[in-house]
Amino acid sequence: MLRPEEPLPLNTVCDSRFWQDGGWRTYGRALGLPQDEGWYHRKAWEWTQCVYGLERLQALGREKFVLGVGAGHEPVLYYFANRSAATVGTDLYAGDFSTSAAQEADPEFLTNPAKFAPFIYDKPRLLALPADGCHLPFRSGSFDVVYSLSSIEHFGGHERASEAMQEMTRVLAPGGTACVATELILEGGPHPAYFTPDHLYKYIIEASGMHLVEPLTHLRPAQEFVDDPVVLPEGYLKTPHIVLQDGQWKFTSVCLFLRKPTHLDLFLERAASVARRLGARPGHRAVPGPQPK
C-alpha cells in the first residue's frame, strides 16, 4: 500500500488506489470520464494514467509533436491536441475495431474527428491517418511523444508487438517519451497475444531498445479484484472493471513509460560496457592512467 506522501507509480498495473488520488483524478475529469464513486474501469485508468504520466514527466507542450498508434478516436487524442504543436492519430480504421459495438476505430474519424470529440479541442492540431503500427509512414525521429493503449496485443502476436515497439522507437526523437499500455497476465500461464511479466520484458521493454523512466512495480492489483474478476464475455459491463478472466487467463492493464536514449546516452552505455569488460580482464586497467616507472 502506498503511503500518502509517495507519488503514484508510473510503470504499474491498474488498481483502485489511483481513484483515491485527487491529483490523478483531475486528469480523468479533464478527459470527460465518469467520476462516480466506485466506477473503476481499466480503460479509463489507461487513458488517465497516460495523460497523468506524460504531464508529470513534462513531455507535453505547444512545441511537442505527439503520435498515437492504434489510437482509434480515444479521448486522449483530443486532450493532446490541446497540449501539443500537433497530434497525429493512426489506426487501420478498418476491420473488427471499426465495426464492433464500440466502434473504437470508426473510419469516419479520418474525415470528421470533431464528431467524436468529448470536449472542445484545437481542431487544426489534430490529424488522422490510416497506418499499420508495424510500418509507420513517418521519418525517423519525427515525434517527441508516442503512445499506444491496449492496441499492440491485437497486432498479431508477440513478435508483431515487438515490431510495433521498434517502430515507435524509430519515429521517436532521441530523448522522446513513449507510453504503452497492454494486457498483463496475472494467472493462467503464457498467452498467444497477452503478456506474462517475462514476456512483457522480452517482447515489449527489451525489444524496444528504450529505457523505463522508473522501475516496473506493483504488478498485481488488490486481491479482491483477482478473486472476483470480470468474466468474459457475459460479464463485460460489470464494474469494478479491473481484472478480467477469459478462459484460464486472468489479466489486467499494465502501463509503461519509456524514454528513447539520446546519442550521449548510447555513447556512455558503450563506454561503460567497454570499461566493465576491460576491468574483468586480468592485467588490464579499467581506466587509462600513468604506467608505473
N, C-alpha and C positions, 0 to 999 in steps of 0.2 A: 504494500500500500504506500502511495506517495505521501510524504509529509507536505503540509500546506505550503511551505516555503520553496519546495522543489518545483522547477519548471516542468511542464508536461514533456514526456519524451516525444521525439520526432519519429524515430525509427522503431516502430512498435506495432501492436495489433489493436484492433477495435475493442473498446471496453466502455462500460457505462460511466467510469470515473471522469471521462472527458466532459460529459454534460454537466458535471458538478463544478466546472471551472468557468467563472464568469467571463474572463477574457477570451477563452476559446469559443464560448457560445456567441460572443459578439460577431464572430465571422460567420457563424451559422445564420444569424439574423440578417447579416449583410447579403447572404445568398438567398434570402427569402424562404428559408427552410422552417418547417414547423418547430415550435418551441414548447409544445405541450409536455407537461411533466410525465416522465416515463416513456416518452416517444423516442425510443432508441432504434436507429436503423443504420446498418453498416454503410450504405451508400451515402447517406447524409454525413456520416463520420468521415468517409473518404474525401468528399468534397470540402468539408470544413477543415480537416487536417491538412489537406493540400494547401489551402489558402493561408491557414494559420502558420504552417511551417515556412512557406515562401516569404510571408511578411516578416516572420521572426528572423529569418536568415537575410533579410534586406535584399532579396533577389528581384523585387519588382520595382517599377518606377517608369516615368514617362520616357526614359531613354532606352528601355529594355524591349527586346523582341521575344515573344512567347509563342511556343508551338504546342498544340495539343495533338496527341497521337491516339487514334481510336477514340476520338473525343465526342462523337455524336453531336448533340446540341445541349450538353451539360451546362448547368447554371454557372459553373466556374469560368466558362468561356466569356460570359458577359461581365463577370467581375474583372477578369484580366484585361478585357478591352478598356475598362476604366482605369487600369493600373499599368499601362504599357504604352510604348510607341505604336505597336501593332501586335495583335494576337491572331494566329492562324489556326483554325480548327480543321483537322484532317480525319477522314474515315473513308471506308469504302462507299458509304451511303448507298448500299445495295445489299441484297441477301437477307439473312434471317433477322438482323437487327434493324432493318428498315421496314419490315412487315410484321414484327412481333406486336403484341398488345401494347407494349410501352413505346414502340417505335423510337428506340433510343438513337437511331441514326437515320431519321427521316430525310429522304433526298431533297425535300423542299427547303431544308436548311441551307442548301447551296445557293438558292436564289432569293430566299426570303428569311434570313436569320431573325429578323425582328419578330416574326410570328411566334417564336419560341422563347422570347426574352421574358425572364421573370421579374425584371425591373428595368428602369431607364438605363441605357448604356450609350457609350460613344460609338455610334454606328460606323463611321469611317475607319475605326481602328480594329474592327472585327472582320476577318476574311475567312471564307470557307473553301476547301479544296478537296476533291476526292483523291485519296492516296493510300497505297499499301504501306502499312507500318514497317514492313521489312525492306522497302525500297522507296525511301522518302525522296521526293523530287526537289531537293534543296542542296545548295552548295555546302561544303563542309564549313563548320564554324559560323553558321548563319544566325543562330539564336542564343539568347542569354539564358533562357529557361525552356525546358522541355518537360512535359508531364504526360502521363498515361495512367488512367484509373480503371482498374479491373477490365482491361482490354487484352493484354498480351497473352493471357491464358486461353484466349479464343483464336489465336493466330495459327494454330495447327500443331501444338506440341511444344516440348521443352526446347528443342533445337531452334524452332522458328521464334520462340520467345527470346532466345539468345541473339538471334539475328536482329530482331527489333531493338534490343538493348544496344547492340553495336551501332545500329543506325542512329539511335538517339544520341549516343556519344559522338558520333561523327558530325552531326549537324549542330551540336553544342559548341559554342566558343570556349577556348581554354579558360578555366575558372568558372564556367557556367554551371548551373544547378539543374538537376533532374529530380522530379518527384514521380515515383512509380508505386501504384497500389495493385495488389493481385491477391489470389486466394492462397492462404496458408493452411495446410493440412494439420489438424490437431490430433486426430485419431483415424486409424484405418490403413496406414501404410502408403506407399507410393501411388501416385495418381498419374494418368497419362497427360493431363493438362495442368493440374494444380501442382502446388509445390510443398514438399516437406521442407523442414528447415535446412537440411543438407542440400536439397535441390535448389532452394532459394539462393543459397550462397553460390552454388556451382553455375546455374544457368542464368541467374539474374545479376548478382553482385559481381562475381569474378568475371563473367563473360563480358560485362560492360566495360571493364577497364577503368571504371570510376571508383571513387573512394566514398564510403559512407561519411556523412558530416558528423555523425556521432555513433557510438556503438548501438547495435541492434539489441533491444532489451524487452522485457515483459512479453514474452512470446506466447502467453496464454491468458485469455480473458478470465474473469471471475468464474469459479467452478459452477456457480448456479446456472450460467448460460450454457456451459458444456453439458450439464446434466439434463437441461430442458431445451434442446435445440429447436430451431425451425425445421420441421421435417418436410422435405421437398417430394413431390410438387404440391401436395394438398395444403400444406401449411404456409405457403409463401407470404400471405398477408399478415401473418402473426407478428406481434411485437411483444417484447423486445426482439429485434431482428439483428442479432449479433453473431450467434453461432448457428450454422446451417448443417443439416445432415442430408446426404444424398447416398442412399445405399449404405455401404460400410464406412463411408468417409464423413467425418465431421470437420468443418473448416470455417474460417473467418477471414476478414480482410487484414492484410498487413500493408503498412505504408513505409516506403523507403525514401530518404532524401540523400542524394549522392552529388558529388562535385567532380567535374572533369578536371584532371590535373593540368596545370599550366606547363609551359615548356621548362620553366625553372624547377617546378616540382619534379618533372621527369628526369632532369639533369641531376638533381640532388638524390633522387632514388637510385639512379645508376651509380653515382659516386659512392653512396653508402653501400651498395651491393658489392662494388669492387673493393672497398675498404674492408668489408667483412670477409671476403674471400682471401685477400692478402693477409689479414690478421689471423686467419685459420691455418696458414701455411707456415710450417717451421722454417726459421731462418729468414723470414720476410717481415718487414716493418709495415704496420697498417697505415702509418702516417710518415711521409718522407721527412727526413731530418738529417742533421750532420752525421757523417760517418765517424766512428771512433778513430783516433790517430794511433 
